[in-house]
Amino acid sequence: IQGNARVDLRDLGFMARLVPVFNTSGGVVDVDLVLGGTLSDPSFAGTASITNGSVENRASGFAFSEINLTGEVSASDEAVLKGSFRAGEGTGELDAWIAFQDILSPEFKLELVGQDLTVIDVPDLEVIANPDVQLDWRDKTMAISGRLLIPSTRLAPSYLPKASVGQSEDVVIVAGELPPVKQDFLQENAIKLRGELEVELGENVVVDLD
């Protein structure tokens, strides 16, 4: 086999379905490949880039934008990319290794270094961080390692729970037993998290209980 191929994806929204830790994703992918090998054992190599990419996790307010990466695709169904991104007012550098032997279940490793990145942004909590971390995603498991400096954060809970009240002993269930609880869909698709992360808090960490 000899030839060339070009992949031009204008919308990376489908990545949010392949990597469920993200609710939304976007960006443009350009790939130029040189094809070789045989029909039974094809090979390809070339260049790849991601332009104006973005990922978001709504529950935490985590969002990376302006993701711009360039690199190479190897004959072993792997891509190595380097570039930059933005998170809130901060910026960072990113090295990525992506394996797509199984296109429906990709694996990736990320090395991420940044300054003043907004990593959590919800009404009750905002966290600014300077990370130097490594992420490894495979088989619905996220492994994390490295160091995370948090120079600034503000925790202002809008609601503080009161002591819980237990069920009275006089409560009686009538009309048979409670129906069995079906296995939760979220539990079936839960994301596992493992690893070791060193966290250092700076001086501008504020807890506001007023």
C-alpha positions in Angstrom: 0.0 0.0 0.0 1.2 3.5 -0.9 -0.7 6.7 -0.6 -1.7 9.7 1.5 -4.7 10.4 3.7 -6.0 13.5 5.4 -8.3 13.7 8.3 -10.1 17.0 8.9 -12.5 17.1 11.9 -14.3 20.4 12.4 -16.0 19.3 15.7 -14.6 17.3 18.5 -17.9 17.1 20.4 -17.9 13.2 20.1 -14.9 13.1 22.5 -17.1 13.8 25.4 -18.9 10.4 24.8 -15.6 8.5 24.5 -14.1 10.1 27.7 -17.1 10.5 30.1 -15.2 12.6 32.6 -15.9 15.5 30.2 -19.5 16.8 29.6 -18.5 18.8 26.5 -15.6 19.0 24.2 -14.7 20.9 21.1 -12.0 21.8 18.7 -10.5 21.1 15.2 -8.3 18.2 14.3 -6.1 18.0 11.3 -4.1 14.9 10.4 -1.9 14.3 7.4 -0.7 10.6 7.0 1.5 8.7 4.6 0.2 5.1 4.1 2.3 2.0 3.7 2.6 -1.6 4.5 0.2 -4.3 3.2 -3.5 -4.8 3.2 -3.2 -7.3 6.0 -0.8 -5.1 8.0 -1.1 -1.5 7.0 1.0 1.3 8.5 0.8 5.0 8.6 2.7 8.0 9.9 2.5 11.7 9.7 1.6 14.9 11.6 -1.4 15.9 13.7 -2.7 19.1 15.3 -5.6 20.2 17.6 -6.6 23.8 17.3 -8.8 25.8 19.6 -9.8 22.7 21.6 -11.8 22.7 24.8 -13.1 20.3 27.5 -15.4 20.9 30.4 -16.7 19.1 33.5 -19.8 21.0 34.6 -20.1 19.5 38.1 -16.7 21.0 39.1 -16.6 24.0 36.8 -13.4 22.6 35.4 -12.8 23.9 31.9 -9.8 24.0 29.6 -10.0 26.2 26.5 -7.7 27.4 23.7 -6.0 24.0 23.6 -3.5 24.1 20.7 -1.3 21.0 20.2 0.9 19.8 17.4 2.9 16.6 17.0 3.4 13.3 15.1 1.4 10.1 14.5 3.4 6.9 14.4 2.9 3.6 12.7 2.0 2.0 16.0 -1.4 3.8 16.3 -0.1 6.4 18.6 0.2 10.2 18.6 2.6 12.4 20.6 1.5 16.1 20.9 2.8 19.2 22.6 1.2 22.6 23.1 -0.6 25.0 25.4 -4.0 25.7 26.9 -5.9 28.2 29.1 -8.0 27.6 32.3 -9.6 30.7 33.6 -7.0 33.5 33.7 -4.1 31.1 33.8 -2.2 29.3 31.1 -0.3 26.0 30.9 1.8 23.7 28.8 0.7 20.2 27.9 2.5 17.0 26.6 0.1 14.3 25.4 0.4 10.7 24.4 -2.7 9.1 22.8 -3.1 5.5 21.8 -6.0 4.7 19.5 -5.7 1.0 18.8 -9.3 0.8 20.0 -10.9 3.9 18.6 -13.9 3.6 20.8 -11.9 3.3 24.0 -8.8 5.5 23.6 -6.0 5.7 26.1 -4.0 8.8 26.9 -1.3 10.1 29.1 -0.9 13.8 29.9 1.9 15.8 31.5 0.5 19.2 32.6 2.3 22.2 34.0 0.5 25.5 34.6 0.3 28.8 36.5 -2.8 30.3 38.1 -5.2 27.8 36.5 -8.9 27.8 37.6 -9.4 24.1 38.3 -12.7 24.3 40.3 -15.2 27.1 39.8 -18.6 26.5 41.4 -20.8 29.0 43.5 -19.4 27.7 46.8 -15.8 27.0 45.8 -13.1 28.5 43.6 -9.7 26.9 43.4 -6.7 28.4 41.6 -3.8 26.0 41.2 -0.2 25.7 39.8 -0.1 22.1 38.8 2.8 19.8 37.8 0.9 16.6 37.3 0.6 13.5 35.2 -2.7 12.0 34.2 -3.2 8.5 32.8 -6.6 7.4 31.4 -7.5 3.9 30.4 -10.4 1.4 31.0 -12.5 4.1 32.7 -9.8 4.7 35.3 -8.0 8.0 35.8 -4.6 7.7 37.5 -3.0 10.9 38.8 0.4 11.8 40.2 2.6 14.8 40.8 2.4 18.0 42.7 -0.4 20.6 43.0 0.3 24.0 44.6 -2.9 25.9 45.5 -1.9 29.5 46.1 -5.5 30.8 46.2 -8.9 29.3 47.0 -12.1 30.5 48.5 -14.7 28.3 50.2 -18.0 30.0 50.9 -20.7 27.3 51.6 -24.2 28.7 51.0 -25.7 26.0 53.2 -24.3 24.2 56.3 -26.2 20.9 57.0 -27.7 20.5 60.5 -27.5 17.3 62.5 -29.4 14.5 60.8 -32.7 13.2 62.3 -33.0 9.4 62.4 -36.1 7.5 61.5 -38.5 7.0 64.3 -38.9 3.5 65.8 -42.7 4.0 65.4 -42.5 4.1 61.6 -44.2 1.1 60.1 -44.1 0.1 56.4 -47.4 -1.1 55.1 -48.5 -2.9 51.9 -45.6 -5.2 51.7 -41.9 -4.5 51.4 -40.1 -1.6 49.7 -39.4 -2.3 46.0 -35.9 -3.5 45.1 -33.5 -0.7 44.1 -32.3 -1.1 40.5 -28.6 -0.8 39.9 -27.9 2.9 39.1 -26.8 3.7 35.6 -24.2 6.1 37.0 -22.7 3.3 39.1 -22.3 1.1 36.1 -20.5 3.9 34.3 -18.5 5.2 37.3 -15.1 6.6 36.7 -12.4 5.2 39.0 -9.7 7.5 40.4 -6.4 6.4 41.8 -2.9 7.6 42.4 -0.9 9.9 44.7 -0.9 13.7 44.5 1.1 16.0 46.7 -1.0 19.1 47.5 0.5 22.3 49.0 -1.7 25.2 50.2 -0.6 28.8 49.9 -1.3 31.7 52.2 -4.3 33.0 50.3 -6.7 30.2 51.3 -10.0 31.6 52.7 -12.9 29.8 54.3 -16.0 32.1 54.6 -18.7 30.7 56.9 -20.7 34.0 57.2 
